[in-house]
Amino acid sequence: MPVSKKRKSNQPAYTPPTSAKPSSVKIGNPSWLAPLMVAMFIIGLLWIVAFYLNGNAIPVMKDLNNMENVLVGFGFIGVGFFLSTRWR
């Protein structure tokens, strides 16, 4: 079987443009992100558990009412979730 002839092209081969990214940009996570995220989750959980177990004996919790104590605990947990969205 005969081999077909290849066409000759007048155009040069395509080369994609180089993207100039600055070398100072870090793509990874900052070293403080994971420990702070975990700490916020744990502090929020401990706040809620401590309030339900012995909230009347802790001075700061005694000054807040029930809903405020729960909101403070969920606030810490919410900050932990916000930090988890920054995780790469």
C-alpha positions as CSV (number, residue, x, y, z in Angstrom):
1,M,0.0,0.0,0.0
2,P,1.5,3.4,-0.9
3,V,2.3,5.9,1.8
4,S,0.6,9.3,1.6
5,K,2.6,12.4,1.3
6,K,2.7,14.9,4.1
7,R,1.7,18.4,3.6
8,K,4.3,21.1,4.0
9,S,3.1,24.0,6.3
10,N,4.3,27.6,5.9
11,Q,3.3,28.4,9.5
12,P,5.6,27.7,12.4
13,A,4.5,25.2,15.1
14,Y,2.3,26.6,17.8
15,T,4.0,27.5,21.1
16,P,1.8,28.5,24.0
17,P,2.5,31.8,25.7
18,T,4.5,31.6,28.9
19,S,2.7,32.8,32.0
20,A,4.8,35.1,34.1
21,K,3.9,34.3,37.7
22,P,5.8,36.1,40.4
23,S,8.1,33.7,42.2
24,S,7.3,35.2,45.6
25,V,3.7,33.9,45.6
26,K,3.3,30.9,47.9
27,I,0.6,28.5,47.1
28,G,0.6,26.4,50.2
29,N,-1.0,27.0,53.6
30,P,0.4,29.3,56.2
31,S,1.9,27.4,59.1
32,W,-0.5,28.9,61.6
33,L,-3.7,28.0,59.8
34,A,-4.2,24.4,60.8
35,P,-3.4,24.8,64.5
36,L,-5.6,27.9,64.8
37,M,-8.5,26.2,63.0
38,V,-8.4,23.1,65.3
39,A,-8.0,25.4,68.3
40,M,-11.2,27.3,67.4
41,F,-13.1,24.1,67.0
42,I,-11.9,22.8,70.3
43,I,-12.4,26.0,72.2
44,G,-16.0,26.3,70.9
45,L,-16.8,22.7,71.8
46,L,-15.3,23.1,75.3
47,W,-17.1,26.4,75.9
48,I,-20.5,24.8,75.2
49,V,-19.7,21.6,77.2
50,A,-18.4,23.6,80.2
51,F,-21.4,25.9,80.1
52,Y,-23.8,22.9,80.2
53,L,-21.9,21.0,82.8
54,N,-21.0,23.8,85.3
55,G,-21.9,27.2,83.8
56,N,-22.9,28.8,87.1
57,A,-19.5,28.4,88.7
58,I,-17.4,30.0,85.9
59,P,-17.4,33.8,86.3
60,V,-17.6,34.8,82.6
61,M,-20.3,32.3,81.8
62,K,-22.3,33.3,84.9
63,D,-22.5,36.9,83.6
64,L,-24.0,35.7,80.2
65,N,-27.4,34.2,79.7
66,N,-28.1,30.8,78.2
67,M,-28.4,32.0,74.6
68,E,-25.3,34.2,74.7
69,N,-23.2,31.3,76.0
70,V,-24.3,29.0,73.2
71,L,-23.7,31.8,70.6
72,V,-20.2,32.3,72.0
73,G,-19.4,28.6,71.6
74,F,-20.9,28.5,68.1
75,G,-19.0,31.7,67.3
76,F,-15.7,29.9,68.0
77,I,-16.8,26.9,65.9
78,G,-17.9,29.3,63.1
79,V,-14.5,30.9,63.1
80,G,-13.0,27.4,62.8
81,F,-15.2,26.7,59.8
82,F,-14.3,30.0,58.2
83,L,-10.6,29.1,58.6
84,S,-11.2,25.7,57.1
85,T,-12.4,27.4,53.9
86,R,-8.9,28.9,53.6
87,W,-7.4,25.4,53.6
88,R,-5.7,24.3,50.3
